[in-house]
Amino acid sequence: MRPVFEFLAAQPVLTVFLLVGLGSALGRIRIAGVSLGAIGVLFGAMGLTAWGVSAGVAIELPALIGDIGLVLFAFCVGLIAGPSFGHALRTAYPLLLVVTGVLVLAAAAAFVLGRVMGVSVLTIAGTFAGAVTNTPALAATGGSPEATVGYASAYVFGVIAPMLAIGLALRHRADDTDEPVPLVDKAVRIDTTARPTAGELSRRYGGRITFSRLRPKGGGDMATVGPETELPPGGVVNVIGPQDAVDAVADELGHASSLDIVQDRTHLEYHRMILSNPKLAGRPLASLGLRERFGATIPRVRRGDVDIVATGALVLQQGDRLQVVGPRAAMPALAEMIGDSERGISDINPVALALGIAAGIGIGLIQVPLPGGGTFALGAAAGTLIVGLILGRIRRIGPIVTTLPSTAANVLSELGLLIFLAYAGTKAGSLIISAIASGEILRLLLLGFVITSIVVAGTYLVARHVMRTGGTRLSGVVAGTLTNPALLAFANMRTDYDMRVALAYTLVYPAAMVVKILLAQVLVTL
C-alpha cells in the first residue's frame, strides 16, 4: 500500500475529493437505524491518514484547502440563520451564559485533574482544545508538540460524545413546542356586521393570518384582498394561517363556508412563482405595490421547506417561491416582474459571497491586545460567520443584495463542510499515531473524557431541564457549543435540515469560539 499512500500524498486535490466521496458513502451506511452522515468524511479521513502514517507516509492536505472549506461553510451558515438571529439573540442570552459557564468549569477541571496526574500545562491546554474540538484553541496554545499530542488524544471522544447527546436530544423532538406550524386555507362566510378590514384582523392576530381573495355577497366578481379591504357581511373570504388562528378568525367573522373559492378561477388565477429578480430581493412585500399595479396579492411564501404567512412587512429573499393570486391577464406581467426563473434558486451572488468572506477573514485577523502582553483574534471561521449573520440579517445595502437564495446557501455550506472535514480528518489522523507513541495516551484519554463529559452533559442538562429547550434546537446548541461543523451536519441530517438547528448553532458558536480560545491561552499561562 505504500506506493498508493505516496501517490495520494503527492496529489492533494485528488485526495480531498476521494475522501469526500468515500467518506460520504461511509456516512450513508446505517447501523441500527443510525448513520454518520458527513461525519463519515471526518472519520474516513482520520482512518486513511493513520493507516498511511503507520506505513511511513504522511497524507496531509494543505491548510489552504481546509481554510477555503471552513470559511465557505461558516459564511453560508451565517446567511441562512441571519434573518432570525436578531430575535433569537434577544431572547436567548441566558443560554450564552450557560455555555460560557460550562466551558469555564471544564477548563478548571482540566487544570486540576491534569496537574494531579502530572500532565504539563501545555499538554493540558492541548487536551482541552481537542476535547472541545476547537482547532483555533490549539493554535492559541502555540501549537507545540505537547499540546498537539493532547489535542489528538482527546479529539475522537470530543466528536463521539456530542453525537450521542444530539441523538438523545432528537429523541424528544415530538415534545418540541417551537415547531413551525403548517398553514391551512379556509373559506369563511362573513356574518358579522362590524365590517373589519383585513389589515385590522391581521394585526390583531399578530400577523399570523392573511387573506387571499374575497367573493362578495350575491356572487359578484372575485377580488384579491389587501390590508385596507373591508370584509362585508354576506361575503366569503379565504383565510390563510395556522389552524388555531384560522379557526379563531372564522368564529369571529362568521362560520366556515362550503364554497371552494380557491378553485374558482373564473376571475382570479394563482401561480407559484420563484423570486429570481435580484432587484426585488431584500425588499418588504408591501413595497412591490402588487394590488395597485396588477390587482394581485401574495398570501404565502415558501422559503426552503417552510411556508410563511406573507404580511406586508415580510422581507423577500431571492429564491423564495411566491403564491401569486391575481387576474389571469396580469400573470405574464407579474412573472416578468418577479423573474420566475429556476436560476434564481441557484444564483450564488458572487459579489456578496466573495466580498462577505473577505470581510469576515479580515475581521478574524484583527489582533486584540490582552492584559499581560498577549493578543487575541477571532479567526477566519468566527469572523466569516459573524459577517454572514449580519449580511443575512440586513439582506440589502442600497441596490446590492447581500444574501444568497436559501437553496444556493445550503448547497455551498454543505460543500464547504465536506471539504473542511476531509482536511480536519487528515490532520487529526496524522497525530493519532504520535499520541499513541507518546506513552501518555491513557492519561490524556481520561483527561479528555472528563473535559468533554462536563461540556456535553452540562450543556445538555441545563438547556434541556432548566431552560426547557426543545430537542431540535438543543441539538444545534450542543453542536455550536463544541464549535464543530461535523456535529451540525449530523444534526441537520437527522432533522432534514430543520432551520432551528442552524439557528441554535450560530447563536452559541461565536461566544463558544471566543471563550475556548481565551481559556486555552489562560491554561498555558497557569
C-alpha positions as CSV (number, residue, x, y, z in Angstrom):
1,M,0.0,0.0,0.0
2,R,3.0,2.3,0.4
3,P,3.0,3.4,-3.3
4,V,-0.7,4.2,-3.1
5,F,-0.2,6.3,0.0
6,E,2.7,8.1,-1.6
7,F,0.6,8.8,-4.7
8,L,-2.3,10.3,-2.6
9,A,0.2,12.4,-0.5
10,A,1.5,13.9,-3.8
11,Q,-2.0,14.6,-5.2
12,P,-3.9,16.7,-2.5
13,V,-6.7,17.8,-4.9
14,L,-7.4,14.3,-6.0
15,T,-7.2,13.1,-2.3
16,V,-9.7,15.7,-1.0
17,F,-12.4,14.7,-3.5
18,L,-11.6,11.0,-3.0
19,L,-12.1,11.4,0.8
20,V,-15.3,13.4,0.3
21,G,-16.8,10.7,-1.9
22,L,-15.7,7.6,0.0
23,G,-16.4,9.3,3.4
24,S,-19.9,10.3,2.3
25,A,-20.6,6.8,1.1
26,L,-19.4,5.5,4.6
27,G,-21.7,8.1,6.2
28,R,-24.7,6.6,4.4
29,I,-24.3,3.2,5.9
30,R,-27.0,2.7,8.5
31,I,-26.4,0.5,11.6
32,A,-29.4,0.0,14.0
33,G,-31.1,2.8,12.1
34,V,-28.2,5.3,12.6
35,S,-25.8,6.7,10.1
36,L,-22.8,9.1,10.4
37,G,-23.7,11.4,7.6
38,A,-21.0,14.0,6.9
39,I,-19.0,12.8,9.9
40,G,-18.2,9.7,7.8
41,V,-15.8,12.0,5.9
42,L,-14.0,13.0,9.1
43,F,-13.6,9.5,10.4
44,G,-12.8,8.1,7.0
45,A,-10.0,10.7,6.5
46,M,-8.7,10.0,10.0
47,G,-8.5,6.3,9.4
48,L,-6.9,6.6,6.0
49,T,-4.3,9.0,7.3
50,A,-3.5,7.0,10.4
51,W,-3.0,3.9,8.1
52,G,-0.7,5.9,5.9
53,V,1.4,7.1,8.9
54,S,1.7,3.5,10.1
55,A,3.2,2.7,6.7
56,G,5.6,5.6,6.9
57,V,3.7,8.0,4.6
58,A,2.1,11.3,5.9
59,I,-1.0,12.1,3.9
60,E,-1.9,15.7,4.7
61,L,-4.0,18.2,2.8
62,P,-2.7,21.8,2.5
63,A,-4.2,24.2,5.1
64,L,-5.5,26.3,2.2
65,I,-7.9,23.6,1.2
66,G,-9.3,23.4,4.8
67,D,-9.5,27.1,5.2
68,I,-11.5,27.6,2.0
69,G,-13.9,24.9,3.0
70,L,-14.3,26.3,6.5
71,V,-14.9,29.9,5.6
72,L,-17.4,28.9,2.8
73,F,-19.3,26.8,5.3
74,A,-19.3,29.4,8.1
75,F,-20.3,32.3,5.9
76,C,-23.2,30.4,4.3
77,V,-24.5,29.1,7.7
78,G,-24.5,32.8,8.9
79,L,-26.5,33.8,5.8
80,I,-29.1,31.1,6.4
81,A,-29.5,31.9,10.1
82,G,-29.2,35.7,9.8
83,P,-32.9,36.6,9.2
84,S,-34.0,35.0,12.5
85,F,-30.8,35.6,14.5
86,G,-31.7,39.0,16.0
87,H,-34.9,37.8,17.7
88,A,-33.1,34.6,18.9
89,L,-30.2,36.6,20.4
90,R,-32.6,39.0,22.3
91,T,-34.5,36.0,23.8
92,A,-31.7,33.5,24.4
93,Y,-28.8,35.4,26.0
94,P,-29.1,33.3,29.2
95,L,-28.1,30.3,27.1
96,L,-24.9,32.1,26.2
97,L,-24.1,32.5,29.9
98,V,-24.7,28.8,30.4
99,V,-22.4,27.8,27.6
100,T,-19.7,30.2,28.9
101,G,-20.0,28.8,32.5
102,V,-19.8,25.2,31.4
103,L,-16.7,25.8,29.3
104,V,-15.0,27.7,32.2
105,L,-15.9,24.8,34.6
106,A,-14.4,22.3,32.1
107,A,-11.2,24.2,31.8
108,A,-10.9,24.5,35.6
109,A,-11.4,20.7,36.0
110,A,-8.9,20.1,33.2
111,F,-6.2,22.1,35.0
112,V,-6.8,20.5,38.4
113,L,-7.1,16.9,37.2
114,G,-4.2,17.3,34.7
115,R,-1.8,18.6,37.4
116,V,-2.9,15.8,39.8
117,M,-1.9,13.3,37.1
118,G,1.4,15.0,36.4
119,V,0.5,16.4,32.9
120,S,2.2,19.6,31.7
121,V,0.2,22.7,31.3
122,L,0.9,22.8,27.5
123,T,-0.5,19.3,27.2
124,I,-3.5,20.2,29.4
125,A,-4.3,23.1,27.1
126,G,-4.0,21.0,24.0
127,T,-6.1,18.3,25.5
128,F,-8.7,20.9,26.4
129,A,-8.7,22.1,22.8
130,G,-9.1,18.6,21.5
131,A,-11.9,17.7,24.0
132,V,-13.9,20.6,22.8
133,T,-12.9,20.0,19.1
134,N,-11.6,23.5,18.6
135,T,-8.5,23.9,16.4
136,P,-8.2,27.7,16.9
137,A,-7.9,27.0,20.6
138,L,-5.0,24.6,19.8
139,A,-3.3,27.4,17.8
140,A,-3.8,29.7,20.7
141,T,-1.6,27.4,22.8
142,G,1.2,27.9,20.4
143,G,0.8,24.5,18.7
144,S,3.7,22.9,20.5
145,P,4.2,19.1,20.1
146,E,3.0,18.6,23.7
147,A,-0.2,20.4,23.0
148,T,-0.7,18.7,19.7
149,V,-0.5,15.2,21.2
150,G,-3.1,16.2,23.9
151,Y,-5.3,17.6,21.1
152,A,-5.2,14.3,19.1
153,S,-5.7,12.1,22.1
154,A,-9.0,13.9,23.1
155,Y,-10.4,14.7,19.7
156,V,-12.2,11.5,18.9
157,F,-14.2,11.3,22.1
158,G,-14.9,15.0,21.6
159,V,-16.8,14.1,18.5
160,I,-18.4,10.9,19.6
161,A,-19.9,12.1,22.9
162,P,-21.7,15.1,21.4
163,M,-23.1,12.8,18.7
164,L,-24.6,10.7,21.4
165,A,-26.0,13.8,23.1
166,I,-27.5,15.1,19.8
167,G,-29.1,11.7,19.2
168,L,-30.6,11.7,22.7
169,A,-31.9,15.3,22.3
170,L,-33.6,14.4,19.0
171,R,-35.4,11.5,20.6
172,H,-37.5,14.3,22.3
173,R,-38.4,16.1,19.1
174,A,-42.0,15.1,19.4
175,D,-42.3,17.3,22.5
176,D,-41.0,20.5,20.9
177,T,-43.2,23.5,21.4
178,D,-41.4,25.7,18.9
179,E,-42.0,23.5,15.8
180,P,-43.1,25.6,12.7
181,V,-46.9,25.2,12.3
182,P,-48.2,24.3,8.9
183,L,-50.5,26.7,7.1
184,V,-54.1,25.9,6.1
185,D,-56.7,27.6,4.0
186,K,-60.4,28.0,5.0
187,A,-63.3,29.7,3.2
188,V,-65.3,31.7,5.7
189,R,-68.8,33.1,5.3
190,I,-68.9,36.6,6.9
191,D,-71.8,37.1,9.3
192,T,-70.6,40.0,11.4
193,T,-71.8,43.5,10.5
194,A,-68.7,45.1,12.0
195,R,-67.0,45.3,8.6
196,P,-63.4,44.9,9.8
197,T,-60.5,45.4,7.4
198,A,-58.1,42.6,6.6
199,G,-55.2,44.6,8.0
200,E,-57.0,45.1,11.3
201,L,-57.6,41.4,11.7
202,S,-54.0,40.5,10.7
203,R,-52.6,42.9,13.3
204,R,-55.0,41.6,16.0
205,Y,-53.7,38.1,15.4
206,G,-50.1,39.1,15.5
207,G,-49.5,38.8,11.7
208,R,-50.3,35.0,11.9
209,I,-53.1,35.2,9.3
210,T,-53.7,36.7,5.9
211,F,-56.4,36.7,3.2
212,S,-56.1,35.8,-0.4
213,R,-59.5,36.5,-2.1
214,L,-63.0,37.8,-1.4
215,R,-66.3,36.8,-3.1
216,P,-68.9,39.5,-2.4
217,K,-72.4,38.8,-1.4
218,G,-74.5,37.6,-4.3
219,G,-71.7,36.0,-6.2
220,G,-70.1,39.1,-7.9
221,D,-66.6,39.2,-9.3
222,M,-63.9,37.7,-7.1
223,A,-61.2,40.2,-5.9
224,T,-57.9,40.0,-4.1
225,V,-57.7,41.2,-0.6
226,G,-55.3,43.9,0.7
227,P,-54.8,45.4,4.2
228,E,-57.4,48.1,3.5
229,T,-60.1,45.7,2.2
230,E,-63.3,45.7,4.2
231,L,-64.9,42.3,4.9
232,P,-68.6,42.9,4.3
233,P,-71.4,40.7,5.7
234,G,-72.6,38.0,3.3
235,G,-69.2,37.7,1.5
236,V,-66.9,34.7,1.5
237,V,-63.2,35.3,2.2
238,N,-60.3,32.8,2.1
239,V,-58.3,32.9,5.3
240,I,-54.7,31.5,5.5
241,G,-52.6,30.8,8.6
242,P,-52.1,28.2,11.4
243,Q,-55.1,26.1,12.1
244,D,-55.8,27.6,15.5
245,A,-55.6,31.2,14.2
246,V,-57.7,30.4,11.2
247,D,-60.4,28.8,13.3
248,A,-60.5,31.8,15.7
249,V,-60.9,34.2,12.7
250,A,-63.7,32.0,11.3
251,D,-65.5,32.2,14.7
252,E,-65.1,36.0,14.8
253,L,-66.2,36.6,11.3
254,G,-68.9,34.0,10.9
255,H,-68.7,30.4,10.0
256,A,-66.9,28.0,7.6
257,S,-68.3,28.1,4.1
258,S,-68.8,25.1,1.8
259,L,-67.8,27.2,-1.2
260,D,-64.4,26.4,-2.6
261,I,-63.4,29.8,-3.8
262,V,-59.7,28.9,-4.1
263,Q,-60.5,26.5,-7.0
264,D,-62.9,29.0,-8.7
265,R,-60.6,30.6,-11.4
266,T,-63.3,32.4,-13.3
267,H,-61.9,35.8,-12.2
268,L,-58.6,35.1,-10.4
269,E,-55.7,32.7,-11.1
270,Y,-53.0,31.6,-8.7
271,H,-49.5,30.5,-9.7
272,R,-46.3,29.6,-7.8
273,M,-43.5,31.9,-8.9
274,I,-39.8,31.9,-8.0
275,L,-38.4,35.3,-7.0
276,S,-35.3,35.4,-9.3
277,N,-35.2,39.1,-9.9
278,P,-32.4,40.4,-7.7
279,K,-33.9,43.9,-7.7
280,L,-36.8,42.7,-5.5
281,A,-34.7,40.7,-3.1
282,G,-34.3,42.3,0.3
283,R,-37.4,44.5,-0.1
284,P,-40.6,44.3,2.0
285,L,-43.5,42.6,0.2
286,A,-45.7,45.8,0.6
287,S,-43.2,47.9,-1.3
288,L,-43.9,45.9,-4.5
289,G,-47.3,47.5,-4.9
290,L,-48.9,44.4,-6.5
291,R,-52.5,45.3,-5.8
292,E,-52.1,48.8,-7.0
293,R,-50.3,47.8,-10.2
294,F,-51.8,44.4,-11.0
295,G,-54.8,43.8,-8.7
296,A,-52.7,40.9,-7.3
297,T,-51.6,39.7,-3.9
298,I,-49.2,37.2,-2.4
299,P,-50.8,35.5,0.6
300,R,-47.9,33.0,1.4
301,V,-44.3,32.4,0.7
302,R,-42.4,29.1,0.7
303,R,-38.7,29.6,1.8
304,G,-36.7,26.4,1.9
305,D,-39.2,23.8,3.2
306,V,-41.2,26.2,5.3
307,D,-44.4,28.1,4.4
308,I,-44.6,31.6,5.7
309,V,-47.6,33.9,6.1
310,A,-46.9,36.8,3.7
311,T,-47.6,40.0,5.6
312,G,-46.6,43.4,4.0
313,A,-43.6,43.6,6.3
314,L,-42.1,40.3,5.1
315,V,-38.7,40.9,3.6
316,L,-38.3,38.8,0.4
317,Q,-35.3,36.7,-0.4
318,Q,-34.0,35.6,-3.8
319,G,-35.2,32.0,-4.4
320,D,-38.5,32.4,-2.4
321,R,-41.4,30.6,-4.0
322,L,-44.4,33.0,-4.0
323,Q,-48.0,32.1,-4.2
324,V,-49.3,34.8,-6.5
325,V,-53.1,35.4,-6.7
326,G,-54.3,37.9,-9.4
327,P,-56.2,38.4,-12.6
328,R,-55.4,36.0,-15.4
329,A,-54.4,38.8,-17.8
330,A,-51.9,40.2,-15.3
331,M,-50.0,36.9,-14.8
332,P,-47.5,37.4,-17.7
333,A,-46.5,40.8,-16.4
334,L,-46.3,39.5,-12.8
335,A,-44.0,36.7,-14.0
336,E,-41.8,39.2,-15.8
337,M,-41.5,41.4,-12.8
338,I,-40.8,38.6,-10.3
339,G,-38.5,36.7,-12.7
340,D,-39.9,33.2,-12.1
341,S,-36.7,31.5,-13.2
342,E,-35.2,28.4,-11.8
343,R,-31.8,30.1,-12.0
344,G,-32.9,32.3,-9.1
345,I,-32.7,29.3,-6.7
346,S,-29.1,28.6,-7.7
347,D,-27.7,32.1,-8.1
348,I,-24.6,32.2,-5.8
349,N,-24.4,36.1,-5.9
350,P,-20.6,36.1,-6.2
351,V,-20.3,39.7,-5.3
352,A,-21.8,39.2,-1.8
353,L,-20.3,35.8,-1.4
354,A,-16.7,36.8,-2.2
355,L,-16.7,40.2,-0.5
356,G,-18.5,38.9,2.5
357,I,-16.0,36.1,3.1
358,A,-13.1,38.5,2.5
359,A,-14.5,40.9,5.1
360,G,-15.0,38.1,7.6
361,I,-11.4,36.8,7.1
362,G,-10.2,40.4,7.6
363,I,-12.2,40.8,10.9
364,G,-10.9,37.4,12.0
365,L,-7.3,38.6,11.6
366,I,-7.6,41.7,13.8
367,Q,-5.4,41.2,16.9
368,V,-6.8,42.5,20.1
369,P,-4.3,43.1,22.9
370,L,-4.8,41.3,26.2
371,P,-3.5,42.1,29.7
372,G,-0.1,40.6,30.2
373,G,1.2,41.2,26.6
374,G,-0.8,38.6,24.7
375,T,-3.2,39.1,21.8
376,F,-6.5,37.6,20.8
377,A,-8.1,37.2,17.3
378,L,-11.5,35.7,16.4
379,G,-10.1,33.7,13.5
380,A,-11.5,33.2,10.0
381,A,-14.3,30.8,11.0
382,A,-15.9,33.1,13.6
383,G,-15.2,36.2,11.5
384,T,-17.0,34.9,8.4
385,L,-19.8,33.5,10.5
386,I,-20.4,36.9,12.1
387,V,-20.3,38.8,8.7
388,G,-22.7,36.1,7.3
389,L,-25.1,36.7,10.1
390,I,-25.0,40.5,9.6
391,L,-25.4,40.3,5.8
392,G,-28.2,37.7,6.1
393,R,-30.0,40.0,8.5
394,I,-29.8,43.2,6.5
395,R,-30.3,41.5,3.1
396,R,-29.6,44.6,1.1
397,I,-27.3,47.6,1.0
398,G,-28.8,50.1,-1.4
399,P,-29.0,48.3,-4.8
400,I,-26.7,45.5,-3.7
401,V,-28.3,42.2,-2.4
402,T,-26.2,40.9,0.5
403,T,-27.5,37.4,0.8
404,L,-28.0,34.2,-1.3
405,P,-31.0,32.1,-2.1
406,S,-31.6,29.6,0.6
407,T,-31.0,26.6,-1.8
408,A,-27.7,28.0,-3.0
409,A,-26.6,28.8,0.5
410,N,-27.4,25.3,1.7
411,V,-25.5,23.7,-1.2
412,L,-22.4,25.9,-0.7
413,S,-22.4,25.3,3.1
414,E,-22.6,21.5,2.6
415,L,-19.7,21.6,0.0
416,G,-17.5,23.7,2.3
417,L,-18.3,21.5,5.2
418,L,-17.3,18.3,3.4
419,I,-14.0,19.8,2.2
420,F,-13.1,21.0,5.6
421,L,-13.9,17.7,7.2
422,A,-11.6,15.9,4.8
423,Y,-8.8,18.3,5.8
424,A,-9.5,18.1,9.5
425,G,-9.6,14.3,9.3
426,T,-6.2,14.1,7.6
427,K,-4.7,16.5,10.2
428,A,-6.2,14.6,13.2
429,G,-5.4,11.2,11.7
430,S,-1.7,12.0,11.3
431,L,-1.5,13.0,15.0
432,I,-3.2,9.9,16.4
433,I,-0.1,7.7,16.0
434,S,2.0,10.3,17.7
435,A,-0.4,10.3,20.6
436,I,-0.3,6.6,21.0
437,A,3.5,6.5,20.8
438,S,3.8,9.3,23.4
439,G,3.2,6.9,26.3
440,E,0.7,9.4,27.9
441,I,-2.2,8.2,25.9
442,L,-4.2,6.7,28.8
443,R,-3.9,9.7,31.0
444,L,-4.8,12.0,28.1
445,L,-7.8,9.9,27.1
446,L,-9.1,10.1,30.7
447,L,-8.5,13.9,30.9
448,G,-10.2,14.4,27.5
449,F,-13.1,12.2,28.6
450,V,-13.7,14.3,31.8
451,I,-13.5,17.6,29.8
452,T,-15.9,16.5,27.1
453,S,-18.3,15.0,29.5
454,I,-18.5,18.2,31.6
455,V,-19.1,20.3,28.5
456,V,-21.7,18.0,26.8
457,A,-23.5,16.8,29.9
458,G,-23.5,20.3,31.5
459,T,-24.9,22.0,28.3
460,Y,-27.4,19.3,27.7
461,L,-28.8,19.0,31.3
462,V,-29.1,22.8,31.9
463,A,-30.5,23.6,28.4
464,R,-32.9,20.7,28.5
465,H,-34.2,20.6,32.1
466,V,-33.6,24.1,33.4
467,M,-34.2,26.2,30.3
468,R,-36.7,23.8,28.7
469,T,-35.0,23.9,25.3
470,G,-36.7,21.7,22.7
471,G,-34.9,18.7,21.3
472,T,-34.4,20.1,17.8
473,R,-33.0,23.4,19.0
474,L,-30.9,21.6,21.7
475,S,-29.1,19.5,19.0
476,G,-27.9,22.8,17.5
477,V,-26.9,24.2,20.9
478,V,-24.7,21.1,21.5
479,A,-23.1,21.3,18.1
480,G,-22.5,25.0,18.5
481,T,-21.0,24.7,22.0
482,L,-18.5,22.2,20.6
483,T,-18.0,24.6,17.6
484,N,-17.8,21.5,15.3
485,P,-19.3,21.7,11.8
486,A,-19.4,17.9,11.6
487,L,-21.8,17.9,14.5
488,L,-24.0,20.5,12.8
489,A,-24.1,18.3,9.7
490,F,-25.0,15.2,11.9
491,A,-27.9,17.1,13.5
492,N,-29.0,18.5,10.1
493,M,-29.1,15.1,8.6
494,R,-31.2,13.7,11.4
495,T,-33.7,16.6,11.2
496,D,-33.9,17.1,7.4
497,Y,-32.2,20.5,7.8
498,D,-34.6,22.0,10.2
499,M,-33.9,25.7,10.4
500,R,-34.0,25.6,14.2
501,V,-30.8,23.6,14.3
502,A,-28.7,26.1,12.3
503,L,-30.2,29.0,14.2
504,A,-29.2,27.5,17.6
505,Y,-25.8,26.6,16.3
506,T,-25.0,30.1,15.1
507,L,-26.4,31.6,18.3
508,V,-23.8,29.9,20.6
509,Y,-20.9,29.4,18.1
510,P,-19.3,32.8,18.3
511,A,-19.4,33.0,22.1
512,A,-18.2,29.5,22.5
513,M,-15.3,30.1,20.0
514,V,-14.1,33.2,21.8
515,V,-14.3,31.6,25.3
516,K,-12.4,28.5,24.2
517,I,-9.6,30.5,22.6
518,L,-9.2,32.7,25.8
519,L,-9.4,29.7,28.1
520,A,-6.7,27.9,26.1
521,Q,-4.4,30.9,26.4
522,V,-5.2,31.1,30.2
523,L,-4.3,27.4,30.7
524,V,-0.9,27.9,29.1
525,T,0.0,30.7,31.4
526,L,-1.0,28.9,34.7
